[in-house]
C-alpha cells in the first residue's frame, strides 16, 4: 500500500461514507497516522440519489472527491481498495492492493440493499444505493418510455409505463414523489405522442403506514401529498416475487410492470474476519458497546450503518441514517484521541435533530423534537 512507517499510532478507517469522513475530519491534524480505505474515490451524498435517478441532479452534484476532502490533512493517506479480510489477532487487514497493520481499526463500511434472501427479486429489480445504480435506473426509465412509444401492444405499453416501488421509507416516498412530478410535468412535453396519463406509480408498504420512522402526522400528510400527485399507495401489502414482468404479493394483488424499484430495507456490509455470529446482530450489523467498540475487542470499532448499538430508546439499534453516522464519527474521533493519551472514553449519546422527507415539488414533511410541520415551508427548510 506504500504507507510509511510512523511513530504515531496508526488508525485505519474502512469506508468513506458519512461516518468515515466525519471521523477522518475529527482526526485531522492530530498526532496520529490515519489511513482511509474505500472502494470508491468519492463520497456519495446518498439522501439525494433519488434525484439522480429521476434526472433532477447530475451525479457530480452528490459525489465529492475524497482526496479533495482530506488533501490538507497531515499524516493522512487515502487508498482506493477493496478490503477482503481482517486478521483480528495479528491486527492486520488484507485487500486487493496489499496488507496493512493497524493499531486501531474502524469499520465504517455502511450498508447495502437487503433483498431478504429473495434471489428472484434481486435479479430482476432495481436497487438505489449507489450512483451507478441510480444512473441505471434513470436509463431504464427513459428506455421504457421509448419502447412504450414504439409498441402497438396496449398491455405491453401499460407495463412499460408502470412503476412499482417497494418500501415506503424516505427513499421510496421521495422517489415516488419525484416520478409523479416527471409524469405530470416532463413526460407530456418530451413524449407528446404518448398518453403518459396511463403511467402508474405504485408505492407498496408492508406495514400499516408510510414513513413509519416519522410521526403519524407526517405519515398521514405525506400519504395525502402522494395521492394528490397521483401515486397509488398500497399498505399492508407484502411483495413476494417479481419475474421481470409481474409483481406478486401475499394477497391476490398483482402488478404488471417493467420496472420494480426495491427500497424495502438495507443490511450492514460486513468484512470477512468480523462476519461470524459472535459479532453480528440482526440486520447484519456489528454489535458495539457505548464506545462503539466491536463486541470482544478493545481496538476495533464500528460506526454508522454497520454498527448496532442497543439502547433503551432504540432496542434494535440506532437508525441507519446519516445523523447517527456523523455523530458517531465525531464522538469516536474524540475517544480515539483519549485512548491514545490513556484517558477514559466517553459513552456515545445520540442526539436526534429531526427528520424530513421531500414529496415532489414544493411539498415536504419535517419532524423536529418540539415542532412538526408540513407543506411548502417544510420544503424550504
C-alpha positions in Angstrom: 0.0 0.0 0.0 3.1 2.2 0.3 2.1 3.6 3.7 5.2 5.0 5.5 6.2 3.7 8.9 5.5 6.1 11.8 5.9 6.6 15.5 2.3 7.8 15.7 -0.5 5.3 16.4 -2.0 4.1 13.1 -5.8 4.3 12.7 -7.2 2.5 9.7 -10.7 3.5 8.6 -12.6 1.3 6.2 -15.3 3.3 4.4 -15.6 6.8 3.2 -19.3 7.4 3.9 -20.8 9.8 6.4 -19.3 8.0 9.4 -15.9 7.5 7.9 -15.5 11.1 6.6 -16.8 12.5 9.9 -14.2 10.5 11.8 -11.4 11.5 9.4 -12.2 15.2 9.8 -12.1 14.8 13.6 -8.7 13.2 13.4 -7.2 15.8 11.1 -4.0 17.5 12.2 -3.8 15.2 15.3 -0.7 13.2 16.3 -1.9 10.0 14.7 -1.5 8.4 11.3 -4.8 7.9 9.5 -5.3 5.5 6.6 -8.7 5.7 4.9 -9.7 2.8 2.5 -12.7 2.8 0.2 -13.6 1.0 -3.0 -14.6 4.4 -4.5 -12.5 7.6 -4.6 -15.6 9.8 -3.9 -18.0 10.3 -1.1 -21.7 9.9 -2.1 -24.4 12.1 -0.5 -26.9 9.2 -0.5 -30.1 11.0 0.5 -30.1 12.6 -2.9 -29.6 9.5 -5.0 -33.3 9.6 -5.9 -32.7 12.9 -7.6 -30.0 11.4 -9.8 -32.4 8.5 -10.7 -35.1 10.9 -11.8 -32.8 13.4 -13.6 -33.2 16.2 -11.0 -29.4 16.2 -10.4 -26.3 15.1 -12.1 -24.0 12.6 -10.4 -21.3 15.2 -9.8 -23.7 17.2 -7.7 -23.8 14.5 -5.0 -20.3 12.9 -5.4 -17.3 14.6 -3.6 -13.7 13.5 -4.3 -12.3 12.0 -1.1 -8.8 13.3 -1.9 -10.2 16.8 -2.1 -11.8 16.5 1.3 -8.6 15.3 3.0 -5.9 16.9 0.9 -4.8 19.3 3.7 -4.7 16.6 6.5 -1.1 15.8 7.6 -0.2 12.2 8.3 -3.3 11.2 6.3 -3.4 8.6 3.5 -6.2 7.6 1.2 -6.1 4.4 -0.8 -8.6 3.1 -3.3 -9.0 -0.5 -2.2 -11.4 -3.4 -1.7 -10.9 -4.8 1.8 -11.1 -8.6 1.7 -10.5 -9.6 5.3 -9.4 -8.7 8.8 -7.0 -10.7 10.9 -8.0 -9.6 14.4 -5.2 -11.5 16.2 -2.4 -10.0 14.0 -4.2 -6.7 13.8 -3.9 -6.7 10.0 -6.2 -6.1 7.1 -5.9 -7.6 3.6 -7.1 -6.0 0.4 -6.7 -6.1 -3.4 -3.7 -3.7 -3.1 -1.9 -5.4 -0.2 -1.9 -5.9 3.5 -1.7 -3.3 6.3 -1.2 -3.5 10.0 -3.2 -1.3 12.4 -3.1 -0.1 16.0 -6.8 0.9 15.8 -9.3 -0.3 13.2 -12.6 1.4 12.5 -15.3 -0.2 10.3 -17.5 2.4 8.6 -18.5 0.1 5.7 -22.1 1.3 5.6 -25.0 -0.8 4.3 -26.3 -2.4 1.1 -29.7 -3.3 -0.2 -31.4 -6.1 1.7 -33.5 -8.4 -0.5 -34.2 -10.7 2.4 -32.9 -13.8 0.5 -35.3 -13.4 -2.4 -33.0 -14.0 -5.3 -35.7 -13.6 -8.0 -36.4 -10.0 -6.8 -32.7 -9.3 -6.5 -32.1 -10.5 -10.1 -35.0 -8.6 -11.7 -35.5 -5.4 -9.6 -33.6 -2.1 -9.5 -31.8 -1.0 -6.3 -30.8 2.5 -5.5 -27.9 2.6 -3.0 -25.1 3.8 -5.3 -24.6 6.4 -8.1 -24.1 3.6 -10.8 -27.4 2.0 -9.6 -29.2 5.4 -9.8 -27.9 6.0 -13.3 -29.0 2.6 -14.4 -32.5 3.3 -13.0 -32.6 6.6 -14.9 -31.6 4.9 -18.1 -34.2 2.2 -17.6 -37.0 4.8 -17.1 -36.1 6.6 -20.3 -35.7 3.3 -22.3 -39.1 2.1 -21.1 -40.9 5.2 -22.3 -39.0 5.0 -25.7 -40.2 1.4 -26.0 -43.8 2.3 -24.9 -43.8 4.9 -27.8 -43.0 2.2 -30.3 -45.2 -0.7 -29.3 -48.7 -1.2 -30.5 -49.5 -3.8 -27.8 -51.6 -1.9 -25.2 -50.8 -4.4 -22.5 -47.1 -4.1 -23.1 -47.3 -0.3 -23.3 -49.0 -0.1 -19.9 -46.5 -2.4 -18.3 -43.6 -0.3 -19.7 -45.2 2.8 -18.1 -46.0 1.2 -14.8 -43.6 1.6 -11.9 -43.7 -0.3 -8.6 -41.7 1.0 -5.7 -41.4 -1.5 -2.7 -40.7 0.2 0.6 -42.2 3.4 1.8 -39.4 4.8 3.9 -37.8 8.2 2.9 -36.2 6.7 -0.2 -39.4 5.1 -1.6 -41.6 8.1 -0.7 -39.2 10.7 -2.2 -38.7 8.6 -5.3 -42.4 8.2 -5.8 -43.0 11.9 -5.5 -40.2 12.7 -8.0 -41.6 10.2 -10.5 -45.0 11.7 -10.1 -43.6 15.1 -10.9 -41.9 13.7 -14.0 -45.2 12.1 -15.1 -47.0 15.4 -14.7 -44.6 18.0 -16.0 -41.8 16.4 -18.2 -43.2 13.4 -20.0 -46.1 15.1 -21.7 -43.6 17.6 -23.2 -40.9 15.0 -24.2 -43.4 12.4 -25.4 -46.4 14.2 -26.9 -47.3 11.2 -29.0 -47.7 9.0 -25.8 -50.6 9.2 -23.5 -48.5 9.5 -20.3 -51.6 9.8 -18.2 -51.7 6.0 -18.4 -48.4 5.8 -16.4 -48.9 4.3 -13.0 -46.7 4.8 -9.9 -47.4 2.3 -7.2 -45.8 2.6 -3.7 -46.1 -0.6 -1.7 -45.6 -0.7 2.1 -45.7 -4.0 4.1 -46.8 -2.1 7.3 -49.9 0.0 8.1 -48.3 3.4 7.4 -45.6 5.0 5.3 -42.6 6.8 6.8 -43.0 4.7 9.9 -39.9 6.2 11.5 -41.5 9.6 11.4 -44.5 10.9 13.4 -48.1 9.7 12.5 -49.0 13.2 11.4 -46.0 13.2 9.0 -47.1 9.8 7.6 -50.7 10.9 7.0 -49.6 14.2 5.4 -47.0 12.5 3.2 -49.6 10.0 2.0 -52.0 12.8 1.3 -49.4 14.6 -0.8 -48.6 11.5 -2.7 -52.2 10.7 -3.5 -52.8 14.2 -4.8 -49.8 13.7 -7.1 -51.5 10.6 -8.5 -49.3 8.0 -6.7 -51.1 4.7 -5.7 -50.2 4.0 -2.1 -50.7 0.3 -1.0 -50.3 -0.5 2.7 -50.3 -3.9 4.5 -49.1 -5.5 1.2 -46.0 -7.7 1.1 -44.3 -8.4 -2.2 -43.2 -12.0 -2.7 -41.8 -12.2 -6.2 -41.0 -10.4 -9.5 -40.0 -12.2 -12.7 -39.3 -9.0 -14.7 -43.0 -8.7 -15.7 -45.4 -9.5 -12.9 -45.1 -8.4 -9.3 -46.8 -10.9 -6.9 -47.8 -10.3 -3.3 -49.1 -12.3 -0.3 -52.6 -11.3 -1.3 -54.4 -11.7 -4.7 -53.0 -8.3 -5.7 -50.6 -8.4 -8.7 -48.9 -5.7 -10.8 -47.9 -5.8 -14.4 -44.8 -3.6 -14.5 -41.5 -3.5 -16.4 -39.8 -1.7 -13.5 -39.7 -2.7 -9.9 -37.6 -0.5 -7.6 -36.6 -2.2 -4.3 -36.3 0.2 -1.4 -37.6 -2.1 1.3 -34.6 -2.2 3.5 -30.8 -2.4 4.0 -28.4 -4.5 5.8 -24.9 -3.9 7.1 -21.8 -4.6 4.9 -19.6 -6.8 7.0 -16.0 -7.8 6.3 -14.5 -11.3 6.4 -13.0 -11.9 9.8 -15.7 -10.0 11.6 -18.7 -11.6 10.0 -19.4 -14.5 12.3 -22.5 -14.8 14.6 -20.3 -13.9 17.6 -20.1 -10.3 16.4 -23.2 -9.8 14.1 -26.7 -8.8 15.2 -29.9 -8.7 13.2 -29.6 -6.7 10.0 -26.1 -8.0 9.5 -24.7 -5.2 11.8 -21.8 -5.5 14.2 -22.6 -5.4 17.9 -20.9 -2.5 19.6 -20.9 -1.1 23.1 -21.5 2.5 24.1 -18.0 3.5 22.9 -18.5 1.9 19.5 -16.1 -0.9 20.3 -17.0 -4.1 18.5 -18.0 -6.9 20.9 -14.9 -8.6 22.2 -12.3 -6.1 21.0 -10.7 -3.0 22.6 -9.0 -1.6 19.5 -11.6 -2.5 16.8 -14.6 -0.1 16.3 -17.7 0.2 14.1 -19.6 3.3 13.3 -22.6 4.3 11.1 -24.9 1.8 9.5 -22.7 -1.2 10.2 -22.8 -0.5 13.9 -25.6 -2.0 16.1 -25.6 0.0 19.3 -28.5 -1.1 21.6 -30.1 1.5 23.8 -33.3 1.8 25.8 -34.7 4.2 23.2 -33.5 2.0 20.3 -33.6 -1.6 21.5 -32.9 -2.8 17.9 -30.1 -0.4 17.3 -29.8 3.2 16.3 -31.4 4.1 13.0 -29.4 3.5 9.8 -29.3 7.2 8.8 -26.7 9.9 8.2 -27.3 11.7 11.6 -26.1 8.8 13.9 -23.3 8.0 11.5 -21.9 11.6 11.6 -22.3 11.9 15.3 -20.6 8.5 16.0 -17.7 9.5 13.7 -17.2 12.8 15.6 -17.5 11.1 19.1 -15.2 8.2 18.1 -12.6 10.7 16.9 -12.5 12.3 20.4 -12.5 8.8 22.1 -9.6 7.5 19.9 -7.5 10.6 20.9 -8.4 9.9 24.5 -7.4 6.3 24.2 -4.0 7.3 22.7 -3.5 9.6 25.7 -4.6 6.8 28.1 -7.7 8.7 29.2 -11.1 7.2 29.7 -13.5 7.3 26.8 -16.9 9.0 26.9 -20.1 7.0 26.0 -21.9 7.9 22.8 -25.3 9.5 23.2 -27.4 10.0 20.1 -29.0 13.5 19.7 -31.9 13.3 17.3 -32.0 16.5 15.4 -35.2 15.6 13.5 -36.0 14.1 10.2 -37.6 15.1 6.9 -38.9 13.8 3.6 -39.5 15.7 0.3 -42.6 14.7 -1.7 -42.4 16.1 -5.2 -42.1 19.8 -5.9 -42.8 22.3 -3.1 -44.0 19.7 -0.6 -42.3 18.1 2.4 -42.8 16.8 5.9 -40.5 17.7 8.8 -40.3 16.3 12.3 -38.3 18.3 14.8 -38.1 17.5 18.5 -40.7 20.1 19.6 -42.2 21.1 16.2 -43.7 19.2 13.3 -44.8 20.9 10.1 -45.6 20.1 6.5 -46.1 21.7 3.1 -44.3 24.4 1.3 -42.5 25.8 4.4 -41.2 22.3 5.2 -39.9 22.0 1.6 -38.0 25.3 2.0 -36.4 24.0 5.2 
